[in-house]
């Protein structure tokens, strides 16, 4: 009798799990492709690229000024104009400036990352909202990302479950 009870419990557990799995509706989309087609994303890329060019110009000017100072120092040192004490002082100043340029490069990199996040976040939120709406309106339990940047998490997908067109429609594309 105990054995029949265990078999019945196992039967219902297996049968119940398979019914739950069969009831799930899963779709997929290519979020990277959608982003590339969004006008907002293209404008954001232009904004970030313009900002990157400004920061790069700022860094290059500072580096060019430093290189000119190094060349002047080398000329003065080679011509014998500088005393050994003056040479050490200038070397220390040039070393400090080089460190300041390296620090500036790091600061500008952080600024660029912050700008990218600031500009892209509203666009990513808009895309996520559209995906959420497609999922809710069409009864999907899950929508997976099927772009090449997600590490290939989908090994198989049925052609009828691609919700990319529905997400684009939600975005007015």
Number of C-alpha atoms within 10 A of each C-alpha: 6 7 8 9 10 11 12 12 12 12 12 12 12 12 12 12 12 11 11 10 10 9 10 12 14 17 24 23 21 19 23 14 13 18 16 12 13 17 12 16 18 13 13 18 16 12 14 20 14 12 16 19 11 12 19 15 12 14 16 14 12 16 16 11 11 17 14 11 16 16 11 12 19 14 13 14 15 10 9 10 12 16 11 11 9 13 16 12 12 16 14 12 13 17 14 12 17 16 12 13 17 14 12 16 17 12 13 17 15 12 15 17 13 12 17 18 13 13 17 18 12 13 17 15 11 15 20 14 15 19 23 16 15 22 21 12 9 13 13 17 12 14 19 16 19 23 17 13 11 13 9 10 12 13 6 7 12 9 9 8 14 18 22 21 14 18 24 20 12 16 15 9 12
